């Protein structure tokens, strides 16, 4: 049996430099998350509990700085080391993201992609950094499949059955698209999606995470169409 051919795009020098910027950002973000989890774990042993997430670090800081925290001095000193590390990492991440946002303002494709809902400057620049020439994809589904957002198809009894998404594609872009889609899902659940829209119908029948992945799939296809045809986003609901 012949080995399966794998499409490996050739990156330009500009894409290589952009991908290094994103890899550096991802490394710093992982280090920040690890530091937050370590801080939460240490304080949990002393009865100080806060939900996961960067926004909840303030609750931990409030407990550490409280006059009656009851923590040993050495523990407070170690917590301060973690907090100083968090501040340094956040500052470096902010600087990188500022650079990416400035670059997104001068790139025509990035500006065009940001007209679509759920696509911000970071996601647009990630697509520019990691995605190959869009002319290599015949249709939007091919681009979505390259990202790992298309369900795996199984053939049984002469019928095509769709399974879970393959997750075998470009994980950086896929993750950002799903994060953006999840933000749209949360907004729709809080404020209500347009009546009769695809999103409203999906939220009535499917779990929110599944809807977010399906929405990311649709967004990937929209991005391919926008960049390939040099067109801005057109809202189907408005049409």
N, C-alpha and C positions, 0 to 999 in steps of 0.2 A: 504494500500500500504506500502510495506516495505521501510524503509529509504535506500538511496543509500549508499553503502559501500565506504569508502574513504581510500585510501592507505596512511598510515602515516609511513614513514620509521623510524626505530630505529637508532638513531645516536650513534656513538662510542664517547668515551671521547675525542679523537683527533678531530673528526668532530665538537663536541660541542665547543671546544676551538677555532677552525678555524672559525666557524660561528660567535662566539662572536667578533673575530677580524674584520670580514666583517661588522657586524652590527655596530661596533664602527666607522669603516671607513664611512659607509653610513650616520651615524648620523652627523659626522663631515662635510661630503660633503654637506648634506642638510643645515647645519648651515652656511657653506660658501656661498652657493647659496642664502640663505635668506639674508645674510649680503650684498652681491653684489647687490641684487635687492633693498634692503633698501637704499643703497648708491645712486643707479641710480635714485630711486624715489625722494629722497631728492634734488638731484642736478637738476633734471628735472624741479623742481619748480622755479629754478633760470636760466633756459634757457640752462643748460649744459646737452646735450643729447649724449648718447653713446649706441651702439647696445648691446643687451643682450649677456652674455657670460663672462667667466673669463678672456679671452685674451684681452677684451676691457677695463679692469680696468685701464690699462696704459693711455688710453685717458682721463679718469676721473681724474687720478692723475696729468696729464699734465695740465689740466684746473685748478685744485685746486692750483697747485704750480706756475701758471702763475702770473706775477707781476700785470697784469690788470684784475684779475679774477672778481673783483667787489663783492665778497662774504663778508658778515658780519664776523667779527672775531669769533663769537660764532659758526657760521656754519662751518667755517674751522676747528675749534677745534673738533666739533662733527664728521666731516668727517675723521679726523685723528684717532679718536677712532675706527671708522669702519675699516680703513686701518690697524690699529694695530691688530684688531681682525682677519682680513683676513690673515695677515702674520702669526699669531699664528696658525690658523686653517690649513693653507697650510703647515706649518712646520710639524705639527702632522700627517697630511694625508701622506706627503712624507715619514715620518719615518715608518708608517704602510705599505705603498706600498713597501718600501725597504725591510722590513721584509718578505713580501709575495713573492717578487722576489727571495730573497735568498732561501726561502723554496722551491720554484718551481724548483730550480736548482738541488735539491737533491731527488726529488720525481720522480720515473720512469714514472708513469702515466702522471704527469704534463709535463714532458719532451716530452713524446710521443704526447700529445695533442697539444703542441706548434708547432709541425711540420705541422699542418693544417693551412691554411691561415685564418686570422681573429681571431686566438686564441693566446692571449698573456699570460704572467704569472699570471696576475690578474684573468682573466677568467678561466684559468686552475685550479688555487687554489680555486676559487669559486665553481667550479664543485666538487672538492675534498671535500669541506666543506659542501655543501648542498645536493649533489646527493647521493642516496642510492647505494647499491651494484648493479652494472650493470647486474649481473646475474638474478636480479628480473624482467628484461625486456626481453621479447622474441625476440624483434626486435627493430630496430632503431626508427620506427614510434611510438612505445610505449613510448620510452624515450622522443621523441619530443612532444608527447601528454601530458606527465607528466609535461613538461615545459610550456604547453599552447601555443605551436606553430603550432598545427594542426588545420585546419579549421573544424568548426562544420558542421556535415552532417545532412541534412534534407531529408526526404523521401516524395516525392509528385508524385502521378500518377505512382508509380512503378519505379521512377527514383531517384537516389541519387544526391542531390544538395549540393554543398559545400558553406558554408557561411564564415563569418569572423572567425579569430582565437579566441579560447575560452578565452584566457588570465586568465585561472583558475588555472594555474600551478605555478611552482616556479619562482617568479618574478625576483629574483636577478640574477640567471643564464640567464633567458630569456632576461633581459635588456642588460646584457653584450654581449650576442650573437648578439643581434640586433645592438648594437653600433659597434661591430666588422664588421658585415655585411654591415652596412651603410658606414663604412670606405672603404670597398672594392668596394662598388657601386660608391662612389665619385671618387676613383682612376680610376675605369673603365671608368667613364664619362669623366675624364680629359685626360687619356692616351690611352683609347680604350681597350675594352675587346678583348680577342682572337677571331678571326673571326670564326663564326660558333659555338661558345661555348654556353652553356645554359645561361650564364649571358648576353652575347651579344644579344641573341634572346629575353630574357625577357625585357631588357632595351628598345628594339625597340617597345614593345607592352604595357608595364605596367608602372605605376608611380614608382618612385624610392623607396618610402617607402614600397610599396607592394613588390617590388623586394627584398628589404632588409629583410623583414620578411620571405619571401620564402627562401632566401639564409640562414637565420638563422636556418630555419627548416632543410634544407639540411645539414648544419654544425652539428646540433645536431645528426642527423642520422650517420654522418661520425664519430663523437666522440664515439658514442656507438660501432660502428664497430671496431674502432681502439683499444679501451680499452678492449672490449670483446675478440678480437682475438690477442691482443698483437702485433699489427702491426702499423708501422708508416704510415703517410699519403702518398698516391700515387696520383699524379696529373693526372686526366683523360685526360686533354689536351695533356700532355706529352706522355701518353700511346697511 
